[in-house]
Amino acid sequence: MARYKETNIGQGQFIEVDLQRQILPGSYEETVQYLIDQKIDISKFDEDYRNDTTGAPAISPKVLLKIVLYCYSRGVITSRPMAKACTENMTVKALAEDIEPHFSVLAEFISKNSEKIKDVFTQVLLYCSELGLIKGDLFAIDGCKLPSNASKEWSGTIDELKKKKADLAALSNRLIEKHKKLDAEDRNNRGLSKEERMAAKEQRKRHIERINKKIEYIEQFFADDPKPRFGTRYEVQSNITDNESAKIKGPHGVIQGYNGIAVADGANQVIVAADVAGSVHEGDLLPGMIDKLKTTMQTITGKDEPLESATILGDTGYFSEKNLEEAEARGVDVLIPDQQFRKRDESFKEQKCHEKRRYTKEDFTYNENDNRYTCPAGKTLEYKGHVELNSNSGEKYQAKSVDCKDCPLLNNCVASKGGKNPMRTLYIADSKGGTVLEDMRNKIDDPRNRELYGRRMQIIEPCFADIEYCKKMNRFSVRGKEKVTGQWLLFCIVHNIGKCVPKIAVGRRAG
C-alpha cells in the first residue's frame, strides 16, 4: 500500500523577512529602486500636496511610482491587484517600503499625473543616454493598437446612438406591458407555486432595470451635447464610455481602443518619443512625432538641430505628400516606402506580389483635348474632378463599370475582381506632390536604402513585443486621451528601464 508524507497545517511558523534583502542585485526591481531613489527628480509631484502644516501625512510619490512601474513590468496594470500585491508579494512590499496603499490612491496617482509622467519619461531617457544606450542617428516609428477601457457595444455615430436609445426605450415599454400581462396571468395560474411566481416576477423586473440603466447611460452621454466626429471623409463612430477612443482594426480583429505611437532609437531599441491617437491612421501624426523627437533629442544631446544627420524609418502608412513635405520643411531625412515598393523589388519576384503586374498610369494614354485616358483595352476613363485621398491630392479618372465588367484584361487592371461593378480608377497626383512622392519612390528603390529600411522592423517591433507580450501591458485601464497618454508613457518607461538593467548590473559589479 502506498505511503505518503504526513502534513500538518496547524503548526505555527516564525519566518524572518528582511525587506532590504528582497531586492536582488542585477534584477529589474533593483534598477527601478535605484533610478527612482537616486536618479529621477520627482519634486514636481510635491506640487499636488497641501499638508505641510495640517492634514495626514501622504504616501511618498517615490513609493507609488516604484509600485506602479514594477507591477506594470509584471503585467499588473490595474489598481486593485496592485494594492493586493503590496500586502502579499514580498518584492512589491519591499519596493513599497512596507506601506500598503489603498487601491484608490494608486488609481488616482496613475490617472492624475500625465504631465508629470512626461517629465519622468524624459529623465529616464537622459539616464539611458548617460549609459550610452541612445545613438541618435537612426530611428523607427510605428503604432501599437491596444484596447481601451471601453466596450464596442457603446460605439456608433450620433444618429446610430440616438436610434439605439429609442430602440431600448421601445423595448423597455414592451417588457413593462408584458410584465403586467404575465403578472395578471400568474395570479390566476394554479399550476405555479407562490415562490415560482415571485421568482419569475423578480427576473422580469431585473431585466427591465437593466434596459433602463442602459437608457440612462446613453442619456448621460447626450446631456453634454456631443458633436459628431469626422475623419477624412466620413463620420467617425463615437463611444459613450470613452469618446476619445475609436474602433481600430488590429492584428486580432476590430477593437475599441487607442493607437500607441512610438519612435525608437536604432542602437538599443530605446523608445525616445511617444504619443497616443484615438484613430487607426497614425500616418497623420508623423509631423507631430518628429517635433516631439526633436525636443527630446535636444534635451538629451544639448544640440539645436539633433536630427540634422539622422534618418527616420516609417512604414507605408506614413507615405503621403503632406508627411514628406513636412519632413522636408523640418530638414529631417525620412525613408518611407510607397505601397507598391515591394512589387518593384526583384528580390521578391518569386513571391505572390510579383505573380501579376497591375497596369499603372504609364500604360494608359492621355488625350489632352478631351481630358480623358484610354486604357490598354481601348476603353475611356472619364475625368471625375479634383480629389483628396490619404493626405494626397490630384485628379481622378474613372472607367464605366459596363466596360470593365467583362474585360479580358480586368485581372491585370483592377486590384480585385470582387464586387458586382468593378471599375478602374486613376489618380494623377498634383505636380508638386507628384515630385515629392516620386523622389521618395526613387529613393526607396536604391538598394542601399532598401537594406537600411530592412532594419525598421528590427528597431521598433521588438519594443511592442516587449510591452504587449513579454510584460503583458496589453490594454489601457484608464479613459480619456490625456490619461491614456500618461499610461502609454508609463508602458514606455517600463520598457526603457528594462534596457538599463544589464548596464547597471555590469556597472555595479565593476564598482
C-alpha positions in Angstrom: 0.0 0.0 0.0 1.3 3.5 -0.9 2.7 5.6 1.9 2.7 9.5 1.8 4.4 12.1 3.9 2.4 13.5 6.8 1.2 17.1 6.6 0.4 19.5 9.4 -1.1 22.9 8.6 -1.8 23.6 12.2 1.9 24.0 13.0 2.8 27.7 13.6 5.9 29.2 11.8 8.0 32.2 12.5 9.6 33.4 9.3 12.1 36.3 9.4 11.8 38.6 6.4 14.4 41.3 5.7 12.7 43.6 3.1 16.0 45.1 2.0 17.3 41.7 1.0 14.2 41.0 -1.2 15.6 43.4 -3.8 18.1 41.1 -5.6 21.2 42.6 -7.2 21.0 42.8 -11.0 17.2 42.5 -11.1 14.6 44.7 -12.6 13.3 45.8 -9.2 16.8 46.9 -8.1 17.0 49.1 -11.3 13.6 50.6 -10.5 14.6 51.3 -6.9 18.0 52.8 -8.0 16.5 55.1 -10.6 13.7 56.4 -8.5 15.7 56.8 -5.4 18.9 58.2 -6.9 18.5 59.4 -10.5 15.0 60.7 -11.0 13.9 64.0 -9.6 10.2 63.7 -8.8 9.9 67.0 -6.9 7.2 68.1 -9.4 4.8 65.6 -7.7 5.1 67.7 -4.5 3.0 70.4 -6.1 -0.2 68.4 -5.5 0.2 68.1 -1.8 -1.1 70.8 0.7 -0.4 69.1 4.0 2.7 71.0 5.2 1.0 72.1 8.5 -2.4 70.3 8.5 -3.8 67.0 7.3 -2.5 63.5 7.5 1.0 62.5 6.1 0.8 61.4 2.5 2.4 58.3 0.8 5.5 59.4 -1.0 5.2 59.7 -4.8 8.5 57.7 -4.9 6.9 54.8 -3.3 3.8 54.9 -5.5 5.9 55.3 -8.7 8.1 52.2 -7.7 4.9 50.2 -7.1 3.4 51.1 -10.4 6.5 50.6 -12.5 7.3 47.2 -11.0 3.7 46.0 -11.2 3.4 47.1 -14.8 6.6 45.1 -15.6 4.8 42.0 -14.3 1.6 42.6 -16.2 -0.4 44.0 -13.3 -1.9 47.2 -14.7 -5.0 47.8 -12.6 -5.1 49.3 -9.1 -6.8 46.6 -7.1 -4.3 43.8 -7.9 -1.5 46.3 -7.3 -2.9 47.1 -3.8 -3.2 43.3 -3.2 0.4 42.8 -4.3 1.6 45.3 -1.7 0.2 43.0 1.0 1.2 39.6 -0.5 4.2 40.0 -2.8 7.5 40.4 -0.9 9.2 42.2 -3.7 6.4 44.7 -4.1 6.3 45.0 -0.3 10.0 45.8 -0.3 9.7 48.4 -3.0 6.7 49.9 -1.2 8.8 50.1 2.0 6.2 48.1 3.9 3.4 50.7 3.0 0.1 49.3 1.9 -1.7 52.0 -0.2 -5.4 51.7 -0.9 -6.2 50.9 -4.5 -7.9 54.3 -4.9 -4.6 56.0 -4.1 -2.8 54.1 -6.8 -5.6 54.7 -9.3 -5.6 58.4 -8.6 -1.8 58.6 -8.9 -1.9 57.0 -12.4 -4.8 59.0 -13.8 -3.9 62.5 -12.5 -0.2 62.7 -13.2 0.1 62.5 -17.0 2.1 65.7 -17.3 4.5 64.8 -14.5 4.9 61.3 -16.1 6.2 63.0 -19.2 9.0 64.6 -17.1 9.8 61.1 -15.7 9.9 59.7 -19.2 12.4 62.4 -20.3 14.6 61.8 -17.2 14.8 58.1 -17.8 15.9 58.8 -21.3 18.6 61.1 -20.0 19.9 58.3 -17.9 19.7 55.9 -20.9 21.8 58.4 -22.8 24.2 58.5 -19.9 24.6 54.7 -20.1 25.3 55.0 -23.9 22.1 53.4 -25.0 21.0 56.1 -27.4 23.0 56.9 -30.5 20.6 59.3 -32.3 21.4 58.6 -35.9 18.6 56.2 -36.9 15.0 56.0 -35.7 11.9 53.9 -36.5 8.3 54.9 -35.9 5.2 52.8 -35.7 1.9 52.3 -33.8 0.8 49.7 -31.4 -3.0 49.2 -31.2 -4.3 48.4 -27.7 -7.9 48.1 -26.3 -9.2 50.9 -24.2 -11.3 50.7 -21.0 -14.5 50.9 -23.1 -16.8 48.5 -25.0 -17.6 48.3 -28.7 -21.2 47.9 -27.7 -21.4 51.6 -26.9 -20.0 52.8 -30.2 -21.8 54.4 -33.1 -22.5 57.6 -35.0 -24.6 60.2 -33.2 -27.7 59.2 -35.2 -27.0 55.5 -34.5 -26.7 56.1 -30.8 -30.0 58.1 -30.8 -31.6 55.2 -32.6 -30.2 52.8 -30.0 -31.7 54.9 -27.2 -35.1 54.9 -29.0 -34.9 51.1 -29.6 -34.1 50.5 -25.9 -37.0 52.7 -24.8 -39.4 50.9 -27.0 -38.1 47.5 -25.7 -38.5 48.7 -22.1 -42.1 49.7 -22.8 -42.8 46.3 -24.4 -41.3 44.5 -21.5 -43.3 46.5 -19.0 -46.6 45.7 -20.8 -45.6 42.0 -21.0 -44.7 42.1 -17.3 -48.1 43.4 -16.4 -49.8 40.8 -18.5 -47.8 37.9 -17.2 -48.2 39.1 -13.6 -52.0 39.0 -14.1 -51.8 35.5 -15.6 -49.6 34.3 -12.8 -52.2 35.3 -10.2 -54.8 33.2 -11.9 -52.4 30.3 -12.7 -53.0 27.5 -10.2 -50.2 25.4 -11.7 -47.4 27.7 -10.2 -46.4 28.0 -6.6 -46.2 31.3 -4.9 -42.4 31.0 -4.8 -42.2 30.3 -8.5 -44.4 33.2 -9.4 -42.3 35.6 -7.2 -39.1 34.3 -8.9 -40.4 34.9 -12.4 -41.7 38.3 -11.4 -38.3 39.3 -9.9 -36.5 38.1 -13.0 -38.6 40.2 -15.3 -38.2 43.2 -13.0 -34.3 42.9 -13.2 -34.5 42.6 -17.0 -36.4 45.9 -17.2 -34.0 47.6 -14.7 -31.0 46.6 -16.9 -32.6 48.1 -20.0 -33.5 51.3 -18.2 -29.9 51.6 -16.9 -28.6 51.4 -20.5 -31.1 54.2 -21.5 -29.9 56.3 -18.6 -26.3 55.7 -19.6 -27.0 57.0 -23.2 -28.9 60.0 -21.8 -25.9 61.0 -19.7 -23.8 60.9 -22.8 -26.2 63.2 -24.7 -26.6 65.5 -21.8 -23.2 67.1 -22.8 -24.5 67.7 -26.3 -21.8 65.7 -28.1 -20.8 66.8 -31.6 -20.3 64.3 -34.5 -16.6 63.3 -35.0 -15.4 63.3 -38.6 -12.4 61.6 -40.2 -11.0 62.5 -43.6 -14.3 61.6 -45.4 -16.9 60.1 -43.1 -18.3 60.5 -39.6 -16.2 58.5 -37.0 -18.1 56.4 -34.5 -18.4 58.0 -31.1 -18.2 55.9 -27.9 -20.4 56.6 -24.8 -17.8 55.3 -22.3 -14.7 56.8 -23.8 -15.5 59.2 -26.7 -11.8 59.9 -27.4 -11.1 56.2 -28.2 -12.1 54.7 -31.6 -12.8 51.4 -33.3 -9.5 50.2 -34.6 -8.7 47.3 -36.8 -5.8 45.5 -35.1 -4.0 42.2 -35.8 -6.7 40.2 -33.9 -9.8 42.0 -35.3 -11.6 45.3 -34.5 -11.0 46.7 -31.0 -12.3 49.8 -29.2 -9.0 51.4 -28.2 -6.1 53.7 -28.9 -3.1 53.6 -31.1 0.1 53.9 -29.1 2.7 55.7 -31.3 6.4 55.2 -30.5 9.7 56.3 -32.0 12.6 54.0 -31.1 16.4 54.6 -31.4 18.2 52.2 -33.7 21.1 51.5 -31.3 19.3 49.6 -28.5 15.6 50.0 -29.2 15.0 52.6 -26.6 11.7 54.5 -27.1 12.6 58.2 -27.3 9.2 59.7 -28.2 5.6 58.5 -27.6 2.0 59.6 -28.0 -1.4 58.1 -28.5 -4.2 58.6 -31.0 -7.8 57.5 -31.0 -7.5 56.6 -34.6 -6.2 53.7 -36.7 -4.5 56.2 -39.1 -1.3 57.1 -37.3 0.2 58.4 -40.5 -1.2 61.9 -39.9 0.8 62.1 -36.7 4.3 62.0 -38.3 4.9 65.8 -38.2 4.0 66.0 -34.5 6.1 62.9 -33.6 9.1 64.5 -35.4 8.6 67.6 -33.3 8.4 65.5 -30.1 11.5 63.6 -31.2 13.4 66.8 -31.9 12.5 68.3 -28.5 13.6 65.1 -26.7 16.9 64.8 -28.5 17.6 68.5 -27.9 17.3 67.8 -24.2 19.5 64.7 -24.4 22.2 66.0 -26.7 22.1 69.7 -26.0 22.2 70.4 -29.7 19.9 72.8 -31.5 19.5 70.5 -34.5 19.9 67.0 -33.2 18.2 65.4 -36.2 20.4 67.0 -38.8 22.2 63.8 -39.7 19.6 61.3 -38.5 17.2 59.2 -40.6 13.6 58.2 -39.6 12.2 55.0 -40.9 8.4 54.6 -41.3 6.2 52.0 -42.9 3.9 52.6 -45.9 1.1 54.1 -43.7 3.2 57.3 -43.4 3.7 57.7 -47.2 1.8 60.8 -48.1 2.5 64.1 -49.8 1.9 66.1 -46.6 4.2 64.0 -44.4 7.1 64.1 -46.9 6.7 67.9 -47.3 6.5 68.4 -43.5 9.7 66.3 -43.0 11.5 68.3 -45.8 10.4 71.6 -44.2 11.9 70.4 -40.9 15.1 69.4 -42.5 14.7 65.8 -41.4 15.7 62.8 -43.6 12.9 60.2 -43.8 12.7 56.9 -45.5 9.1 55.9 -46.2 8.2 53.5 -49.0 5.1 53.6 -51.1 2.6 50.8 -51.0 3.9 49.3 -54.3 7.6 49.3 -53.4 7.9 45.5 -52.9 6.4 44.9 -56.4 9.3 46.8 -57.9 11.9 44.8 -55.9 13.4 41.9 -57.9 14.3 40.0 -54.7 10.5 39.5 -54.3 9.9 38.3 -57.8 9.2 34.7 -56.7 6.6 35.8 -54.2 2.9 36.4 -54.7 3.2 40.2 -55.2 5.1 39.5 -58.5 2.7 37.0 -59.9 0.9 39.7 -61.9 1.7 43.3 -62.7 -1.2 45.7 -62.3 -1.4 48.4 -65.0 0.0 51.8 -63.9 -0.8 55.2 -65.3 2.1 54.7 -67.8 0.0 52.0 -69.5 -2.8 54.5 -70.1 -2.9 57.0 -73.0 -3.8 60.6 -72.2 -6.0 62.6 -74.6 -5.3 66.3 -73.8 -8.1 67.6 -76.0 -10.9 65.6 -74.2 -9.1 65.4 -70.8 -9.5 61.6 -70.8 -7.4 58.5 -70.5 -7.6 55.4 -72.7 -6.9 52.0 -71.1 -4.9 49.1 -72.7 -8.2 47.6 -73.8 -9.2 50.8 -75.7 -11.9 51.9 -73.2 -12.2 55.5 -71.9 -11.7 56.8 -68.4 -13.7 60.0 -67.8 -12.5 62.9 -65.7 -14.2 63.0 -62.3 -12.7 66.1 -60.7 -10.1 67.0 -58.1 -10.0 64.8 -55.0 -8.2 64.5 -51.7 -7.1 60.9 -50.9 -5.0 59.8 -47.9 -3.4 63.3 -47.5 -2.6 63.4 -51.2 -4.4 65.5 -53.8 -4.8 65.0 -57.5 -7.2 64.4 -60.5 -9.5 61.4 -60.6 -10.3 59.5 -63.8 -12.7 56.5 -63.8 -13.9 53.9 -66.3 -17.5 52.7 -66.7 -18.4 49.5 -64.9 -20.0 48.2 -68.1 -16.7 48.5 -69.9 -14.7 46.8 -67.1 -17.1 44.0 -66.1 -16.3 41.5 -68.9 -12.9 43.0 -70.0 -10.3 40.2 -70.7 -7.6 42.4 -69.1 -9.5 43.0 -65.9 -7.3 40.7 -63.8 -4.3 42.9 -64.6 -6.1 46.2 -64.2 -8.4 46.1 -61.2 -6.8 45.2 -57.9 -9.7 42.7 -57.1 -12.4 41.2 -59.3 -14.7 41.1 -56.3 -17.9 43.1 -56.4 -20.6 43.4 -58.9 -19.3 46.6 -60.6 -15.5 46.6 -61.0 -14.2 49.9 -62.2 -10.7 51.0 -62.9 -9.7 54.4 -61.4 -6.7 56.5 -62.0 -5.4 59.2 -59.6 -3.0 61.6 -61.1 -1.1 63.4 -58.3 -0.6 67.2 -58.4 2.7 68.2 -59.9 4.2 69.4 -56.6 3.1 66.3 -54.7 4.0 64.1 -57.6 7.5 65.3 -57.4 7.9 64.7 -53.7 6.3 61.3 -53.9 8.3 60.3 -57.0 11.5 61.4 -55.3 10.7 59.1 -52.4 9.9 56.2 -54.7 13.3 56.6 -56.4 14.9 56.9 -53.0 13.5 53.6 -51.7 14.4 51.8 -55.0 18.1 52.4 -54.2 19.4 49.0 -53.0 21.3 50.7 -50.1 18.1 52.4 -48.9 16.2 49.2 -49.2 18.7 47.5 -47.0 18.5 50.3 -44.5 14.7 50.2 -44.5 15.0 46.5 -43.7 16.1 47.5 -40.2 12.8 49.2 -39.4 11.1 46.1 -38.0 14.3 45.1 -36.1 14.2 48.5 -34.3 10.5 49.1 -33.5 8.7 45.8 -33.4 10.7 44.3 -30.5 9.6 47.3 -28.4 6.0 46.5 -28.9 6.6 42.8 -28.4 8.3 43.5 -25.0 5.4 45.8 -24.0 2.5 43.8 -25.2 3.6 40.2 -25.0 6.6 39.9 -22.6 5.4 42.4 -20.0 1.6 41.9 -20.6 0.9 45.6 -20.8 -1.7 44.8 -23.5 -4.5 47.2 -22.8 -5.3 50.6 -21.2 -7.1 50.7 -17.9 -7.9 54.5 -17.9 -10.2 56.6 -20.0 -9.7 59.8 -22.0 -6.7 60.6 -24.3 -4.8 62.6 -21.6 -4.9 59.8 -19.1 -4.2 57.1 -21.7 -1.2 59.2 -22.9 0.2 59.1 -19.3 -0.3 55.3 -19.1 1.3 54.7 -22.5 4.3 56.8 -21.4 4.5 54.6 -18.3 4.5 51.5 -20.5 7.4 53.0 -22.5 9.2 53.9 -19.3 8.9 50.3 -18.1 10.4 49.1 -21.4 13.2 51.6 -21.3 14.1 50.7 -17.7 14.5 47.1 -18.9 17.2 48.3 -21.3 19.1 49.8 -18.4 19.1 46.6 -16.2 22.2 44.9 -17.9 24.2 48.1 -18.0 23.5 49.0 -14.3 24.3 45.4 -13.2 27.6 45.4 -15.1 28.5 48.8 -13.6 27.7 47.7 -10.1 29.9 44.6 -10.4 32.7 46.6 -11.9 32.3 49.1 -9.0 
